[in-house]
Amino acid sequence: MYGLSSQDSDYQREVTERLRLPFQMLSDPARSLAQALDLPTFTTGGLTLYKRLTLIIKDNVIEHVFYPVFPPDEHADQVLAWLSDNAHRP
Protein backbone atom coordinates (compact mmCIF):
# COMPACT_ATOMS: atom_id res chain seq x y z
CA MET A 1 0.00 0.00 0.00
CA TYR A 2 1.19 3.48 -0.86
CA GLY A 3 -0.05 7.00 -0.43
CA LEU A 4 0.37 9.44 -3.31
CA SER A 5 0.56 13.21 -3.17
CA SER A 6 1.60 16.04 -5.42
CA GLN A 7 3.62 17.55 -2.57
CA ASP A 8 7.40 17.17 -2.40
CA SER A 9 9.32 14.29 -0.81
CA ASP A 10 10.41 16.30 2.24
CA TYR A 11 6.79 17.09 3.04
CA GLN A 12 5.83 13.43 2.53
CA ARG A 13 8.52 12.27 4.97
CA GLU A 14 7.30 14.76 7.57
CA VAL A 15 3.68 13.66 7.14
CA THR A 16 4.59 9.98 7.32
CA GLU A 17 6.50 10.50 10.56
CA ARG A 18 4.00 12.92 12.15
CA LEU A 19 0.98 10.74 11.42
CA ARG A 20 2.90 7.49 11.98
CA LEU A 21 1.62 6.13 8.70
CA PRO A 22 2.19 2.40 8.24
CA PHE A 23 2.89 2.86 4.53
CA GLN A 24 5.14 4.86 2.24
CA MET A 25 4.12 8.11 0.63
CA LEU A 26 5.01 8.67 -3.01
CA SER A 27 5.66 12.18 -4.27
CA ASP A 28 4.38 13.25 -7.69
CA PRO A 29 4.83 17.04 -7.83
CA ALA A 30 4.51 17.04 -11.64
CA ARG A 31 1.20 15.14 -11.28
CA SER A 32 2.37 12.68 -13.94
CA LEU A 33 0.04 9.94 -12.72
CA ALA A 34 -2.90 12.35 -12.63
CA GLN A 35 -2.22 13.30 -16.24
CA ALA A 36 -1.65 9.72 -17.42
CA LEU A 37 -4.80 8.35 -15.77
CA ASP A 38 -6.95 11.50 -15.80
CA LEU A 39 -7.15 11.44 -12.00
CA PRO A 40 -9.16 14.15 -10.25
CA THR A 41 -7.30 17.10 -8.74
CA PHE A 42 -8.21 20.41 -7.13
CA THR A 43 -6.39 23.69 -6.63
CA THR A 44 -6.16 25.59 -3.36
CA GLY A 45 -3.72 28.19 -2.13
CA GLY A 46 -1.81 28.00 -5.40
CA LEU A 47 -1.25 24.23 -5.06
CA THR A 48 -2.79 21.57 -7.28
CA LEU A 49 -3.46 18.48 -5.20
CA TYR A 50 -4.92 15.04 -5.79
CA LYS A 51 -8.50 14.50 -4.68
CA ARG A 52 -8.89 11.61 -2.29
CA LEU A 53 -9.35 8.31 -4.10
CA THR A 54 -8.26 4.70 -3.81
CA LEU A 55 -6.98 2.53 -6.64
CA ILE A 56 -6.85 -1.23 -6.21
CA ILE A 57 -4.05 -2.40 -8.49
CA LYS A 58 -3.07 -6.01 -9.10
CA ASP A 59 -0.40 -7.12 -11.56
CA ASN A 60 -0.21 -3.59 -13.00
CA VAL A 61 -3.95 -3.52 -13.76
CA ILE A 62 -6.39 -1.18 -12.02
CA GLU A 63 -9.07 -3.53 -10.72
CA HIS A 64 -11.23 -1.03 -8.85
CA VAL A 65 -11.47 2.70 -8.21
CA PHE A 66 -13.05 4.19 -5.12
CA TYR A 67 -14.07 7.75 -5.98
CA PRO A 68 -15.41 9.83 -4.50
CA VAL A 69 -14.27 8.69 -1.07
CA PHE A 70 -17.35 9.21 1.07
CA PRO A 71 -17.82 9.12 3.92
CA PRO A 72 -14.08 9.29 4.64
CA ASP A 73 -14.38 7.76 8.11
CA GLU A 74 -15.91 4.60 6.59
CA HIS A 75 -13.60 4.31 3.61
CA ALA A 76 -11.05 1.91 5.12
CA ASP A 77 -13.89 -0.51 5.92
CA GLN A 78 -15.25 -0.15 2.37
CA VAL A 79 -11.85 -1.02 0.91
CA LEU A 80 -11.37 -3.97 3.27
CA ALA A 81 -14.84 -5.28 2.39
CA TRP A 82 -14.07 -5.02 -1.34
CA LEU A 83 -10.75 -6.81 -0.87
CA SER A 84 -12.43 -9.56 1.15
CA ASP A 85 -15.23 -9.99 -1.40
CA ASN A 86 -12.74 -10.15 -4.28
CA ALA A 87 -9.92 -12.09 -2.63
CA HIS A 88 -10.39 -15.17 -4.81
CA ARG A 89 -10.54 -13.43 -8.18
CA PRO A 90 -7.87 -14.66 -10.58
Contacts in CASP RR format, 6 or more apart in sequence:
PFRMAT RR
TARGET T0000
AUTHOR 0000-0000-0000
METHOD contacts of the structure
MODEL  1
MYGLSSQDSDYQREVTERLRLPFQMLSDPARSLAQALDLPTFTTGGLTLY
KRLTLIIKDNVIEHVFYPVFPPDEHADQVLAWLSDNAHRP
1 23 0 8 1.000
2 23 0 8 1.000
2 24 0 8 1.000
2 25 0 8 1.000
2 26 0 8 1.000
3 21 0 8 1.000
3 23 0 8 1.000
3 24 0 8 1.000
3 25 0 8 1.000
3 26 0 8 1.000
4 25 0 8 1.000
4 26 0 8 1.000
4 28 0 8 1.000
4 33 0 8 1.000
4 50 0 8 1.000
5 11 0 8 1.000
5 12 0 8 1.000
5 15 0 8 1.000
5 25 0 8 1.000
5 26 0 8 1.000
5 27 0 8 1.000
5 28 0 8 1.000
5 49 0 8 1.000
5 50 0 8 1.000
6 27 0 8 1.000
6 28 0 8 1.000
6 29 0 8 1.000
6 31 0 8 1.000
6 34 0 8 1.000
6 41 0 8 1.000
6 47 0 8 1.000
6 48 0 8 1.000
6 49 0 8 1.000
6 50 0 8 1.000
7 15 0 8 1.000
7 27 0 8 1.000
7 29 0 8 1.000
7 47 0 8 1.000
7 49 0 8 1.000
8 27 0 8 1.000
8 29 0 8 1.000
9 27 0 8 1.000
11 27 0 8 1.000
12 25 0 8 1.000
12 26 0 8 1.000
12 27 0 8 1.000
13 25 0 8 1.000
15 21 0 8 1.000
15 25 0 8 1.000
16 24 0 8 1.000
16 25 0 8 1.000
28 34 0 8 1.000
28 50 0 8 1.000
31 41 0 8 1.000
31 48 0 8 1.000
31 50 0 8 1.000
33 39 0 8 1.000
34 40 0 8 1.000
34 41 0 8 1.000
34 50 0 8 1.000
37 62 0 8 1.000
39 50 0 8 1.000
39 51 0 8 1.000
39 53 0 8 1.000
40 50 0 8 1.000
40 51 0 8 1.000
40 53 0 8 1.000
40 67 0 8 1.000
41 48 0 8 1.000
41 49 0 8 1.000
41 50 0 8 1.000
41 51 0 8 1.000
42 48 0 8 1.000
42 49 0 8 1.000
42 51 0 8 1.000
43 49 0 8 1.000
51 67 0 8 1.000
51 68 0 8 1.000
52 67 0 8 1.000
52 68 0 8 1.000
52 69 0 8 1.000
52 72 0 8 1.000
53 65 0 8 1.000
53 66 0 8 1.000
53 67 0 8 1.000
53 68 0 8 1.000
53 69 0 8 1.000
54 65 0 8 1.000
54 66 0 8 1.000
54 67 0 8 1.000
54 69 0 8 1.000
54 75 0 8 1.000
54 79 0 8 1.000
55 62 0 8 1.000
55 64 0 8 1.000
55 65 0 8 1.000
55 66 0 8 1.000
56 62 0 8 1.000
56 63 0 8 1.000
56 64 0 8 1.000
56 65 0 8 1.000
56 66 0 8 1.000
56 79 0 8 1.000
56 82 0 8 1.000
56 83 0 8 1.000
57 63 0 8 1.000
63 86 0 8 1.000
63 89 0 8 1.000
64 82 0 8 1.000
64 86 0 8 1.000
66 75 0 8 1.000
66 78 0 8 1.000
66 79 0 8 1.000
66 82 0 8 1.000
69 75 0 8 1.000
END
